[in-house]
Amino acid sequence: MNQVLYHGLLQHFAVAVSAVSGVLAGSGKRVDLFGVVVLGLVTALGGGTLRDVVLDAPHVFWIKDPAYVLNAAGTALVTFVIARYWSLPAKGLAVADAFGLALFTTLGAAKGLHYHVGAVNAVVMGLITGVAGGIARDTLVGEIPLVFRREIHLYATAAICGATVFILMRQHASLASASMLAGTAATLALRLAGIFWRLSLPLFRAKPPPPDA
């Protein structure tokens, strides 16, 4: 498949699942239809917008192609209707957010490489793209962003690991699509493992000093 088409399809899928997570974040917050669409747009487009601004790209991705705006708004509307008439899984927000995190992390890292920012900064671009939209979403609904909550396991860690897998494979594999798949899968697997098995990094606990003699 043409790489430009493959990249575009992945980005549209990332926009759609992120818009879903934006709508679900508004559940119970007494948000009207307009507010739901705003949450979907902010979640789906926020991370890529910040990434493109930092990279000083000629055009922010959704300004260059307004189809992303239509995708996010349309997905938000459909999710709004579905959520009003059908009960969605309790972990729907976390799972939708995990897919958005995984896809946008790899896409962000790939764009960082395209702009020749180096391997380390490409990982940072992946992290920014993956988490910034969710931070904006949670702030708008008055919640502490997922990435900053102690009880949310392997969030930024999953993004960093997935972006690193993508970068390493991209440097040693000839197929860009295989590298993107591996990076996305690594991020998603770690994040879902954190959600369902409550995995987390060990906490720092210093050994207490011995009692005075």
Backbone as a chain_set.jsonl record, in Angstrom:
{"seq": "MNQVLYHGLLQHFAVAVSAVSGVLAGSGKRVDLFGVVVLGLVTALGGGTLRDVVLDAPHVFWIKDPAYVLNAAGTALVTFVIARYWSLPAKGLAVADAFGLALFTTLGAAKGLHYHVGAVNAVVMGLITGVAGGIARDTLVGEIPLVFRREIHLYATAAICGATVFILMRQHASLASASMLAGTAATLALRLAGIFWRLSLPLFRAKPPPPDA", "coords": {"N": [[0.841, -1.201, 0.0], [0.475, 2.257, -0.764], [2.577, 4.49, 0.983], [1.835, 7.063, 1.835], [-0.956, 6.936, 1.679], [-1.402, 4.852, 3.521], [-0.431, 6.012, 5.894], [-2.234, 8.142, 6.075], [-4.685, 6.773, 6.452], [-4.234, 5.526, 8.921], [-4.002, 7.803, 10.516], [-6.554, 8.899, 10.287], [-8.034, 6.904, 11.546], [-6.965, 7.096, 14.112], [-7.811, 9.679, 14.788], [-10.584, 9.239, 14.837], [-11.0, 7.307, 16.955], [-9.982, 8.762, 19.066], [-11.739, 10.894, 19.138], [-14.008, 9.536, 19.986], [-13.211, 8.895, 22.606], [-13.128, 11.452, 23.622], [-15.844, 12.196, 23.637], [-16.895, 10.277, 25.442], [-15.612, 11.077, 27.751], [-17.086, 13.241, 28.489], [-19.32, 12.185, 29.648], [-21.798, 12.25, 32.12], [-21.147, 14.805, 32.837], [-22.901, 16.749, 32.245], [-22.854, 17.87, 29.655], [-23.714, 19.494, 26.655], [-24.793, 18.878, 23.205], [-23.182, 20.495, 21.537], [-20.983, 20.893, 23.222], [-20.059, 18.271, 23.418], [-19.165, 17.778, 20.806], [-17.086, 19.641, 20.707], [-15.368, 18.566, 22.674], [-14.731, 16.148, 21.402], [-13.375, 17.119, 19.113], [-11.199, 18.533, 20.272], [-9.839, 16.493, 21.639], [-9.18, 14.754, 19.543], [-7.675, 16.301, 17.77], [-5.91, 17.853, 19.19], [-3.321, 16.909, 20.143], [-1.826, 16.426, 17.763], [-1.884, 18.998, 16.724], [-0.356, 20.525, 18.571], [2.096, 19.187, 18.266], [2.715, 19.779, 15.528], [2.984, 22.533, 15.672], [5.2, 22.77, 17.387], [7.114, 21.516, 15.785], [7.246, 23.367, 13.823], [5.873, 23.069, 11.432], [4.789, 23.588, 8.02], [1.991, 23.566, 7.7], [-0.585, 22.925, 10.012], [-1.811, 19.656, 10.591], [-4.62, 19.187, 10.305], [-5.524, 21.51, 9.206], [-4.353, 21.518, 6.75], [-5.678, 19.343, 5.655], [-8.921, 19.29, 5.81], [-10.593, 17.124, 6.158], [-10.032, 15.689, 8.428], [-11.143, 17.183, 10.486], [-13.855, 16.949, 9.867], [-14.108, 14.2, 10.186], [-13.583, 13.873, 12.986], [-15.651, 15.462, 14.11], [-17.939, 14.214, 13.028], [-17.672, 11.602, 14.06], [-17.881, 12.173, 16.788], [-20.548, 13.066, 16.929], [-21.965, 10.723, 16.165], [-21.183, 8.98, 18.226], [-22.28, 10.33, 20.388], [-25.038, 9.976, 19.909], [-25.233, 7.152, 20.022], [-24.422, 6.666, 22.682], [-26.525, 7.752, 24.078], [-28.615, 5.992, 23.785], [-27.752, 3.395, 24.085], [-26.063, 1.318, 26.42], [-22.737, 1.789, 27.207], [-19.554, 0.065, 27.54], [-18.01, -0.042, 30.809], [-15.298, 0.485, 30.877], [-14.943, 1.79, 28.54], [-14.037, 4.417, 27.886], [-11.33, 4.353, 28.741], [-10.267, 2.317, 27.108], [-10.762, 3.267, 24.469], [-9.238, 5.589, 24.636], [-6.749, 4.416, 24.946], [-6.287, 3.234, 22.422], [-6.23, 5.56, 20.847], [-3.999, 6.826, 22.018], [-1.947, 4.961, 21.364], [-1.918, 4.934, 18.519], [-1.559, 7.681, 17.832], [0.847, 8.201, 19.096], [2.77, 6.714, 17.633], [2.419, 7.855, 15.086], [3.142, 10.49, 15.64], [5.846, 10.182, 16.347], [6.809, 9.259, 13.903], [6.426, 11.516, 12.301], [8.171, 13.234, 13.537], [10.637, 12.037, 12.848], [10.471, 12.442, 10.11], [10.843, 15.164, 9.986], [13.437, 15.301, 10.715], [14.4, 15.492, 13.413], [15.896, 13.954, 15.039], [16.459, 10.88, 16.911], [15.832, 10.823, 19.722], [14.316, 13.185, 20.125], [12.269, 12.592, 18.376], [10.925, 10.587, 19.736], [9.963, 12.166, 21.822], [8.229, 13.804, 20.332], [6.377, 11.874, 19.62], [5.325, 11.266, 22.145], [4.174, 13.743, 22.882], [2.226, 14.015, 20.871], [0.636, 11.842, 21.457], [-0.394, 12.28, 24.086], [-1.232, 14.945, 24.494], [-3.765, 15.765, 23.478], [-5.548, 14.33, 25.109], [-4.927, 15.452, 27.578], [-5.855, 18.083, 27.238], [-8.585, 17.511, 26.842], [-9.36, 16.338, 29.345], [-8.854, 18.459, 31.049], [-10.75, 20.322, 30.195], [-13.131, 19.134, 31.04], [-12.879, 19.324, 33.703], [-11.271, 17.502, 35.1], [-8.462, 15.796, 36.572], [-5.84, 15.289, 34.332], [-5.492, 12.121, 32.649], [-2.848, 11.232, 32.3], [-1.521, 12.269, 34.462], [-2.49, 11.075, 36.73], [-2.167, 9.084, 39.623], [-3.311, 6.564, 39.826], [-3.627, 5.695, 37.247], [-2.273, 3.462, 35.121], [0.836, 2.852, 33.478], [0.873, 4.849, 31.311], [2.102, 7.373, 30.091], [4.492, 6.015, 30.093], [3.944, 3.786, 28.481], [3.606, 5.072, 26.018], [6.159, 6.172, 25.577], [7.723, 3.842, 25.446], [6.539, 2.542, 23.224], [7.0, 4.432, 21.168], [9.777, 4.33, 21.144], [10.241, 1.68, 20.345], [9.231, 1.87, 17.742], [11.041, 3.762, 16.612], [13.52, 2.404, 16.804], [13.037, 0.128, 15.213], [12.476, 1.391, 12.817], [14.911, 2.354, 12.089], [16.249, 0.087, 11.452], [14.708, -1.538, 9.903], [13.339, -2.182, 6.682], [10.724, -1.758, 5.899], [8.431, 0.698, 6.423], [5.794, 0.5, 7.238], [5.704, -1.851, 8.759], [7.255, -1.105, 10.929], [5.684, 0.935, 12.039], [3.431, -0.516, 12.754], [4.523, -2.213, 14.689], [5.378, -0.373, 16.659], [2.942, 0.838, 17.367], [1.52, -1.395, 18.308], [3.094, -2.121, 20.499], [2.782, 0.092, 22.248], [-0.01, 0.015, 22.649], [-0.361, -2.558, 23.757], [1.048, -2.385, 26.193], [-0.367, -0.306, 27.459], [-3.002, -1.351, 27.615], [-2.469, -3.588, 29.16], [-1.743, -2.316, 31.527], [-4.236, -1.199, 32.162], [-6.019, -3.428, 32.522], [-4.67, -5.245, 34.169], [-3.602, -3.702, 36.088], [-0.92, -2.866, 36.101], [2.129, -1.287, 36.966], [4.876, 1.035, 37.269], [7.523, 0.496, 39.652], [7.264, 2.09, 42.85], [9.241, 4.674, 44.33], [10.809, 4.015, 47.248], [12.594, 4.949, 49.842], [15.022, 3.401, 51.881], [14.515, 3.392, 55.337], [16.447, 5.287, 57.733], [18.703, 3.741, 60.075], [17.676, 3.189, 63.491], [18.682, 5.401, 66.126], [21.415, 4.54, 68.113]], "CA": [[0.0, 0.0, 0.0], [1.191, 3.524, -0.786], [2.856, 4.918, 2.355], [1.044, 8.254, 2.155], [-2.318, 6.462, 1.938], [-1.357, 4.077, 4.768], [-0.288, 6.981, 6.978], [-3.483, 8.884, 6.186], [-5.714, 5.907, 7.032], [-3.933, 5.393, 10.345], [-4.298, 9.059, 11.19], [-8.011, 9.025, 10.368], [-8.499, 5.987, 12.586], [-6.566, 7.689, 15.387], [-8.725, 10.798, 15.024], [-11.907, 8.715, 15.17], [-11.05, 6.708, 18.294], [-9.754, 9.829, 20.037], [-13.003, 11.623, 19.247], [-14.869, 8.707, 20.836], [-12.804, 9.07, 24.003], [-13.532, 12.798, 24.017], [-17.276, 12.168, 23.947], [-17.108, 9.489, 26.655], [-15.128, 11.85, 28.896], [-18.137, 14.177, 28.866], [-20.44, 11.481, 30.263], [-22.046, 12.643, 33.494], [-20.69, 16.178, 33.083], [-23.97, 17.639, 31.785], [-22.358, 18.55, 28.46], [-24.688, 19.402, 25.567], [-24.279, 18.353, 21.937], [-22.055, 21.324, 21.091], [-19.843, 20.589, 24.079], [-19.571, 16.946, 23.052], [-18.391, 17.919, 19.568], [-15.843, 20.338, 21.067], [-14.501, 17.597, 23.338], [-14.222, 15.239, 20.388], [-12.392, 17.819, 18.28], [-10.002, 18.839, 21.055], [-9.125, 15.245, 21.906], [-8.683, 14.158, 18.305], [-6.776, 17.183, 17.016], [-5.032, 18.632, 20.056], [-1.941, 16.438, 20.182], [-1.181, 16.685, 16.476], [-1.726, 20.447, 16.568], [0.816, 20.937, 19.352], [3.265, 18.612, 17.597], [3.035, 20.518, 14.306], [3.46, 23.856, 16.075], [6.568, 22.597, 17.898], [7.971, 21.186, 14.646], [7.186, 24.48, 12.874], [5.409, 22.531, 10.146], [4.142, 24.624, 7.194], [0.557, 23.552, 7.968], [-1.107, 21.956, 10.975], [-2.311, 18.565, 9.746], [-6.049, 19.266, 9.986], [-5.74, 22.683, 8.345], [-3.97, 21.072, 5.41], [-6.705, 18.418, 5.186], [-10.086, 19.455, 6.692], [-11.313, 15.862, 6.346], [-9.821, 15.256, 9.802], [-12.137, 17.891, 11.298], [-15.141, 16.306, 9.59], [-14.027, 12.878, 10.802], [-13.718, 14.013, 14.439], [-16.989, 15.975, 14.427], [-18.915, 13.18, 12.693], [-17.548, 10.514, 15.036], [-18.426, 12.667, 18.049], [-22.007, 13.065, 16.808], [-22.439, 9.337, 16.171], [-20.969, 8.448, 19.575], [-23.269, 10.997, 21.236], [-26.324, 9.313, 19.699], [-25.143, 5.781, 20.524], [-24.335, 6.672, 24.141], [-27.826, 8.132, 24.639], [-29.6, 4.917, 23.656], [-27.164, 2.107, 24.437], [-25.096, 1.371, 27.509], [-21.381, 1.502, 26.743], [-18.751, -0.601, 28.579], [-17.489, 0.846, 31.848], [-13.928, 0.858, 30.551], [-14.916, 2.26, 27.157], [-13.172, 5.595, 27.759], [-9.929, 3.96, 28.878], [-9.852, 1.523, 25.943], [-10.709, 4.179, 23.326], [-8.081, 6.452, 24.848], [-5.545, 3.609, 24.722], [-6.087, 3.133, 20.974], [-5.784, 6.866, 20.381], [-2.627, 7.009, 22.488], [-1.023, 4.109, 20.606], [-1.826, 5.369, 17.128], [-0.987, 9.018, 17.718], [2.257, 8.154, 19.516], [3.597, 6.27, 16.508], [2.323, 8.863, 14.031], [3.935, 11.642, 16.053], [7.266, 9.831, 16.225], [7.125, 9.203, 12.474], [6.53, 12.876, 11.779], [9.428, 13.76, 14.06], [11.712, 11.54, 11.985], [10.328, 13.106, 8.808], [11.411, 16.51, 10.117], [14.86, 15.144, 11.046], [14.687, 16.045, 14.735], [16.708, 12.993, 15.777], [15.705, 9.777, 17.517], [15.306, 11.179, 21.046], [13.242, 14.163, 19.965], [11.136, 11.93, 17.715], [10.172, 9.953, 20.82], [9.24, 13.254, 22.494], [7.117, 14.187, 19.468], [5.371, 10.835, 19.764], [4.682, 11.438, 23.448], [3.332, 14.941, 22.811], [1.072, 13.731, 20.019], [-0.21, 10.852, 22.105], [-1.029, 12.65, 25.359], [-1.68, 16.344, 24.613], [-5.206, 15.87, 23.259], [-6.205, 13.836, 26.304], [-4.735, 16.446, 28.637], [-6.798, 19.166, 26.972], [-9.93, 16.976, 27.072], [-9.629, 16.178, 30.773], [-8.879, 19.792, 31.648], [-12.02, 20.954, 29.849], [-14.227, 18.562, 31.828], [-12.589, 19.529, 35.115], [-10.65, 16.325, 35.693], [-7.006, 15.692, 36.47], [-5.547, 14.493, 33.129], [-5.142, 10.724, 32.893], [-1.409, 11.018, 32.351], [-1.005, 12.755, 35.738], [-3.133, 10.406, 37.852], [-1.37, 7.991, 40.177], [-3.948, 5.267, 39.641], [-3.628, 5.34, 35.82], [-1.027, 2.71, 35.002], [1.562, 2.712, 32.21], [0.303, 5.759, 30.316], [3.235, 7.973, 29.381], [5.498, 4.958, 29.934], [3.582, 3.0, 27.3], [3.875, 5.878, 24.83], [7.611, 6.272, 25.39], [8.213, 2.533, 24.995], [6.074, 2.301, 21.864], [7.737, 5.305, 20.249], [11.149, 3.828, 21.067], [10.195, 0.489, 19.483], [9.088, 2.34, 16.357], [12.287, 4.392, 16.162], [14.549, 1.377, 16.639], [12.711, -0.687, 14.038], [12.549, 2.223, 11.607], [16.315, 2.501, 11.729], [16.826, -1.19, 11.042], [13.776, -2.286, 9.043], [13.115, -1.495, 5.417], [9.314, -1.448, 5.731], [7.937, 1.664, 7.394], [4.513, 0.037, 7.763], [5.975, -2.835, 9.812], [7.742, -0.36, 12.092], [4.544, 1.622, 12.638], [2.594, -1.54, 13.379], [5.193, -2.684, 15.904], [5.335, 0.688, 17.661], [1.557, 0.984, 17.82], [1.17, -2.585, 19.081], [3.804, -2.08, 21.78], [2.105, 1.079, 23.096], [-1.347, -0.467, 22.989], [-0.256, -3.722, 24.642], [1.45, -1.927, 27.526], [-1.447, 0.481, 28.068], [-4.104, -2.249, 27.967], [-2.006, -4.396, 30.298], [-1.874, -1.468, 32.705], [-5.66, -1.017, 32.479], [-6.709, -4.644, 32.952], [-3.934, -5.954, 35.216], [-3.133, -2.693, 37.033], [0.543, -2.872, 36.133], [2.705, 0.049, 37.118], [6.286, 1.062, 37.623], [7.696, 0.471, 41.111], [7.391, 3.373, 43.529], [10.502, 4.898, 45.035], [10.691, 4.01, 48.706], [13.938, 4.925, 50.403], [15.188, 2.614, 53.117], [14.618, 4.325, 56.46], [17.739, 5.231, 58.441], [18.656, 2.895, 61.282], [17.414, 3.944, 64.721], [19.874, 5.808, 66.877], [21.824, 3.575, 69.149]], "C": [[0.875, 1.25, 0.0], [1.353, 4.064, 0.631], [2.046, 6.144, 2.763], [-0.394, 7.858, 2.491], [-2.389, 5.714, 3.259], [-1.295, 5.009, 5.977], [-1.589, 7.741, 7.184], [-4.593, 8.062, 6.818], [-5.5, 5.724, 8.528], [-4.313, 6.656, 11.107], [-5.804, 9.28, 11.31], [-8.576, 8.098, 11.444], [-8.161, 6.527, 13.971], [-7.482, 8.847, 15.757], [-10.083, 10.285, 15.485], [-11.955, 8.157, 16.59], [-10.791, 7.753, 19.37], [-11.005, 10.678, 20.218], [-13.991, 10.855, 20.118], [-14.509, 8.911, 22.302], [-13.165, 10.461, 24.507], [-14.991, 12.867, 24.408], [-17.52, 11.431, 25.264], [-16.63, 10.223, 27.9], [-16.175, 12.846, 29.375], [-19.323, 13.526, 29.53], [-20.583, 11.886, 31.727], [-21.636, 14.054, 33.835], [-21.717, 17.213, 32.635], [-23.499, 18.515, 30.613], [-23.389, 18.399, 27.355], [-24.01, 18.943, 24.282], [-23.097, 19.163, 21.438], [-20.805, 21.017, 21.916], [-19.222, 19.249, 23.761], [-18.71, 17.022, 21.792], [-17.053, 18.617, 19.858], [-14.872, 19.373, 21.739], [-13.908, 16.606, 22.346], [-13.144, 15.872, 19.527], [-11.091, 18.075, 19.032], [-9.168, 17.589, 21.299], [-8.46, 14.703, 20.649], [-7.599, 14.996, 17.632], [-5.729, 17.877, 17.865], [-3.579, 18.213, 20.032], [-1.188, 16.714, 18.894], [-0.97, 18.162, 16.22], [-0.487, 20.933, 17.304], [2.104, 20.422, 18.722], [3.678, 19.439, 16.386], [3.516, 21.931, 14.608], [4.903, 23.772, 16.566], [7.543, 22.32, 16.755], [8.062, 22.324, 13.629], [6.841, 23.982, 11.474], [4.719, 23.632, 9.345], [2.637, 24.718, 7.44], [0.279, 22.557, 9.082], [-1.916, 20.924, 10.199], [-3.783, 18.712, 9.386], [-6.404, 20.521, 9.203], [-5.38, 22.323, 6.904], [-5.032, 20.161, 4.811], [-7.897, 18.479, 6.134], [-10.9, 18.178, 6.9], [-11.148, 15.34, 7.77], [-10.821, 15.929, 10.742], [-13.51, 17.242, 11.117], [-15.2, 14.922, 10.236], [-14.292, 12.978, 12.306], [-15.123, 14.46, 14.825], [-18.053, 14.912, 14.161], [-18.88, 12.026, 13.684], [-18.12, 10.924, 16.38], [-19.952, 12.643, 18.03], [-22.573, 11.652, 16.89], [-22.307, 8.737, 17.567], [-21.972, 9.041, 20.552], [-24.623, 10.294, 21.133], [-26.307, 7.902, 20.287], [-25.183, 5.756, 22.051], [-25.662, 7.031, 24.798], [-28.819, 6.97, 24.667], [-29.058, 3.531, 24.008], [-26.134, 2.299, 25.55], [-23.728, 0.946, 26.994], [-20.57, 0.867, 27.866], [-18.156, 0.399, 29.561], [-16.085, 1.337, 31.525], [-13.803, 1.378, 29.12], [-13.993, 3.447, 26.955], [-11.705, 5.201, 27.785], [-9.434, 3.209, 27.649], [-9.76, 2.401, 24.694], [-9.497, 5.091, 23.433], [-6.785, 5.697, 24.585], [-5.246, 3.464, 23.231], [-5.618, 4.467, 20.399], [-4.355, 7.152, 20.773], [-1.642, 6.235, 21.631], [-0.826, 4.613, 19.181], [-1.141, 6.729, 17.005], [0.475, 9.055, 18.158], [3.152, 7.771, 18.35], [3.582, 7.289, 15.375], [3.162, 10.094, 14.369], [5.427, 11.384, 15.941], [7.689, 9.786, 14.762], [7.277, 10.598, 11.883], [7.792, 13.552, 12.294], [10.613, 13.312, 13.227], [11.678, 12.227, 10.627], [10.933, 14.5, 8.836], [12.836, 16.491, 10.655], [15.211, 15.774, 12.4], [15.573, 15.116, 15.558], [15.844, 11.99, 16.529], [15.072, 10.174, 18.851], [14.144, 12.152, 20.928], [12.038, 13.591, 19.224], [10.282, 11.193, 18.74], [9.357, 11.003, 21.571], [8.044, 13.704, 21.653], [5.993, 13.148, 19.526], [4.606, 10.976, 21.073], [3.73, 12.631, 23.44], [2.057, 14.656, 22.017], [0.097, 12.784, 20.704], [-0.987, 11.379, 23.295], [-1.657, 14.037, 25.38], [-3.186, 16.497, 24.421], [-5.993, 15.409, 24.476], [-6.067, 14.794, 27.476], [-5.725, 17.586, 28.467], [-8.231, 18.727, 27.25], [-10.258, 16.928, 28.557], [-9.672, 17.519, 31.493], [-10.215, 20.477, 31.393], [-13.186, 20.403, 30.673], [-13.938, 18.619, 33.329], [-11.999, 18.345, 35.831], [-9.128, 16.45, 35.635], [-6.684, 14.828, 35.255], [-5.079, 13.084, 33.474], [-3.648, 10.531, 33.098], [-0.807, 11.436, 33.686], [-1.585, 12.016, 36.944], [-2.305, 9.21, 38.318], [-1.963, 6.631, 39.858], [-4.031, 4.832, 38.179], [-2.277, 4.726, 35.484], [-0.478, 2.703, 33.578], [0.936, 3.555, 31.105], [1.433, 6.4, 29.508], [4.329, 6.936, 29.144], [5.221, 4.119, 28.696], [3.892, 3.762, 26.024], [5.371, 5.964, 24.542], [8.172, 4.956, 24.867], [7.797, 2.252, 23.55], [6.796, 3.154, 20.844], [9.169, 4.823, 20.073], [11.222, 2.582, 20.19], [10.096, 0.904, 18.021], [10.398, 2.91, 15.829], [13.366, 3.346, 15.894], [14.277, 0.521, 15.402], [12.832, 0.119, 12.753], [13.986, 2.385, 11.139], [16.921, 1.213, 11.19], [15.913, -2.02, 10.147], [13.488, -1.484, 7.787], [11.659, -1.065, 5.243], [8.83, -0.499, 6.829], [6.643, 1.184, 8.028], [4.71, -0.974, 8.888], [6.448, -2.147, 11.083], [6.595, 0.342, 12.805], [3.634, 0.634, 13.346], [3.205, -2.003, 14.693], [5.131, -1.629, 17.01], [3.946, 0.873, 18.239], [1.16, -0.184, 18.71], [1.842, -2.571, 20.448], [3.133, -1.099, 22.744], [0.764, 0.557, 23.574], [-1.281, -1.63, 23.976], [0.103, -3.3, 26.065], [0.321, -1.177, 28.214], [-2.61, -0.411, 28.477], [-3.725, -3.165, 29.128], [-2.114, -3.592, 31.592], [-3.315, -1.311, 33.147], [-6.248, -2.274, 33.129], [-5.995, -5.379, 34.084], [-3.299, -5.0, 36.225], [-1.62, -2.756, 37.222], [1.056, -1.445, 36.268], [4.186, -0.078, 37.415], [6.422, 1.043, 39.144], [7.843, 1.881, 41.679], [8.744, 3.463, 44.218], [10.225, 4.953, 46.534], [12.083, 3.869, 49.284], [13.965, 4.098, 51.688], [15.323, 3.567, 54.292], [15.962, 4.199, 57.159], [17.62, 4.368, 59.692], [18.379, 3.744, 62.519], [18.701, 4.286, 65.445], [20.168, 4.797, 67.959], [21.581, 4.165, 70.529]], "O": [[1.897, 1.296, 0.684], [0.391, 4.097, 1.398], [1.619, 6.251, 3.913], [-0.982, 8.363, 3.447], [-3.324, 5.911, 4.035], [-2.015, 4.82, 6.957], [-2.009, 7.965, 8.32], [-5.363, 8.579, 7.628], [-6.45, 5.76, 9.31], [-4.872, 6.591, 12.201], [-6.277, 9.793, 12.325], [-9.496, 8.475, 12.169], [-8.969, 6.431, 14.895], [-7.884, 8.979, 16.913], [-10.669, 10.832, 16.418], [-12.859, 8.497, 17.353], [-11.325, 7.645, 20.474], [-11.298, 11.131, 21.325], [-14.728, 11.455, 20.901], [-15.391, 9.079, 23.144], [-13.472, 10.635, 25.686], [-15.346, 13.517, 25.391], [-18.273, 11.913, 26.11], [-17.174, 10.021, 28.986], [-16.158, 13.254, 30.536], [-20.252, 14.22, 29.944], [-19.611, 11.868, 32.482], [-21.754, 14.474, 34.986], [-21.44, 18.412, 32.644], [-23.718, 19.727, 30.592], [-23.895, 17.299, 27.131], [-22.813, 18.656, 24.265], [-22.112, 18.596, 20.966], [-19.707, 20.896, 21.372], [-18.002, 19.094, 23.822], [-17.649, 16.401, 21.721], [-16.017, 18.23, 19.318], [-13.685, 19.36, 21.413], [-12.729, 16.263, 22.431], [-12.123, 15.248, 19.241], [-10.005, 17.859, 18.493], [-7.943, 17.617, 21.181], [-7.317, 14.248, 20.687], [-6.702, 14.449, 16.992], [-4.765, 18.431, 17.335], [-2.691, 19.058, 19.914], [-0.049, 17.181, 18.92], [0.004, 18.55, 15.576], [0.334, 21.66, 16.743], [3.096, 21.148, 18.655], [4.854, 19.766, 16.229], [4.357, 22.471, 13.888], [5.734, 24.606, 16.205], [8.665, 22.828, 16.753], [8.855, 22.261, 12.689], [7.425, 24.407, 10.477], [4.118, 24.528, 9.938], [2.065, 25.808, 7.395], [0.845, 21.464, 9.096], [-2.626, 21.273, 9.256], [-4.166, 18.393, 8.26], [-7.474, 20.59, 8.599], [-6.029, 22.774, 5.96], [-5.269, 20.193, 3.603], [-7.898, 17.796, 7.158], [-11.805, 18.154, 7.734], [-12.018, 14.629, 8.273], [-11.294, 15.306, 11.692], [-14.233, 17.015, 12.086], [-16.236, 14.528, 10.772], [-15.129, 12.25, 12.839], [-15.722, 13.912, 15.751], [-18.963, 14.726, 14.969], [-19.925, 11.526, 14.101], [-18.774, 10.122, 17.047], [-20.578, 12.244, 19.012], [-23.547, 11.41, 17.603], [-23.22, 8.06, 18.04], [-22.463, 8.346, 21.441], [-25.277, 10.046, 22.146], [-27.249, 7.499, 20.97], [-25.881, 4.937, 22.648], [-25.906, 6.66, 25.946], [-29.75, 6.961, 25.472], [-29.833, 2.596, 24.206], [-25.433, 3.309, 25.605], [-23.582, -0.13, 26.414], [-20.864, 1.104, 29.038], [-17.84, 1.533, 29.201], [-15.722, 2.466, 31.856], [-12.711, 1.408, 28.552], [-13.247, 3.496, 25.977], [-10.921, 5.658, 26.953], [-8.312, 3.431, 27.194], [-8.794, 2.298, 23.938], [-8.809, 5.339, 22.443], [-5.828, 6.267, 24.061], [-4.091, 3.558, 22.816], [-4.715, 4.503, 19.563], [-3.576, 7.66, 19.967], [-0.619, 6.777, 21.213], [0.303, 4.706, 18.698], [-0.25, 6.907, 16.175], [1.256, 9.856, 17.644], [4.168, 8.419, 18.1], [4.62, 7.557, 14.769], [3.812, 10.67, 13.497], [6.185, 12.247, 15.499], [8.788, 10.219, 14.414], [8.159, 10.833, 11.056], [8.414, 14.344, 11.585], [11.501, 14.111, 12.928], [12.721, 12.555, 10.061], [11.474, 14.968, 7.834], [13.385, 17.534, 11.009], [16.198, 16.501, 12.516], [15.959, 15.467, 16.673], [14.655, 12.218, 16.755], [13.898, 9.889, 19.084], [13.104, 11.963, 21.559], [10.912, 14.05, 19.42], [9.056, 11.173, 18.629], [8.2, 10.765, 21.917], [6.967, 13.958, 22.192], [4.812, 13.494, 19.487], [3.384, 10.825, 21.106], [2.607, 12.536, 23.935], [0.955, 15.01, 22.437], [-1.118, 12.91, 20.549], [-2.13, 10.973, 23.506], [-2.534, 14.292, 26.205], [-3.819, 17.28, 25.129], [-6.994, 16.026, 24.839], [-6.99, 14.932, 28.279], [-6.363, 18.01, 29.431], [-9.01, 19.485, 27.829], [-11.305, 17.415, 28.983], [-10.439, 17.695, 32.44], [-10.753, 21.14, 32.28], [-14.129, 21.136, 30.972], [-14.666, 18.032, 34.129], [-12.194, 18.184, 37.036], [-8.581, 17.123, 34.761], [-7.212, 13.721, 35.15], [-4.367, 12.874, 34.456], [-3.227, 9.763, 33.963], [0.299, 11.012, 34.02], [-1.204, 12.309, 38.077], [-1.81, 8.428, 37.507], [-1.236, 5.66, 39.645], [-4.462, 3.714, 37.896], [-1.25, 5.401, 35.557], [-1.223, 2.566, 32.608], [0.515, 3.023, 30.077], [1.685, 6.006, 28.369], [5.013, 6.97, 28.12], [6.139, 3.778, 27.95], [4.383, 3.183, 25.055], [5.795, 5.843, 23.393], [8.999, 4.948, 23.955], [8.603, 1.781, 22.748], [7.166, 2.669, 19.775], [9.718, 4.899, 18.973], [12.144, 2.435, 19.389], [10.791, 0.357, 17.164], [10.818, 2.579, 14.72], [14.047, 3.401, 14.869], [15.193, 0.227, 14.635], [13.243, -0.409, 11.719], [14.249, 2.533, 9.946], [17.972, 1.233, 10.55], [16.305, -3.091, 9.684], [13.405, -0.256, 7.825], [11.383, -0.11, 4.517], [8.821, -0.848, 8.009], [6.404, 1.421, 9.212], [3.965, -0.959, 9.868], [6.086, -2.555, 12.187], [6.536, 0.346, 14.034], [3.122, 0.924, 14.427], [2.502, -2.169, 15.69], [4.862, -1.955, 18.166], [3.783, 1.044, 19.447], [0.533, 0.012, 19.752], [1.235, -2.964, 21.444], [2.936, -1.415, 23.918], [0.439, 0.643, 24.759], [-2.062, -1.681, 24.927], [-0.474, -3.803, 27.029], [0.071, -1.376, 29.403], [-3.154, -0.251, 29.569], [-4.559, -3.479, 29.977], [-2.525, -4.118, 32.626], [-3.606, -1.29, 34.343], [-6.9, -2.188, 34.169], [-6.641, -6.064, 34.877], [-2.552, -5.425, 37.107], [-1.111, -2.706, 38.342], [0.461, -0.511, 35.73], [4.682, -1.15, 37.763], [5.534, 1.521, 39.85], [8.465, 2.75, 41.067], [9.314, 2.454, 44.634], [9.503, 5.824, 47.017], [12.683, 2.795, 49.225], [13.017, 4.119, 52.474], [16.163, 4.467, 54.255], [16.554, 3.119, 57.175], [16.549, 4.282, 60.293], [18.804, 4.898, 62.586], [19.684, 3.548, 65.381], [19.27, 4.278, 68.622], [21.858, 3.514, 71.537]]}, "num_chains": 1, "name": "protein.A"}
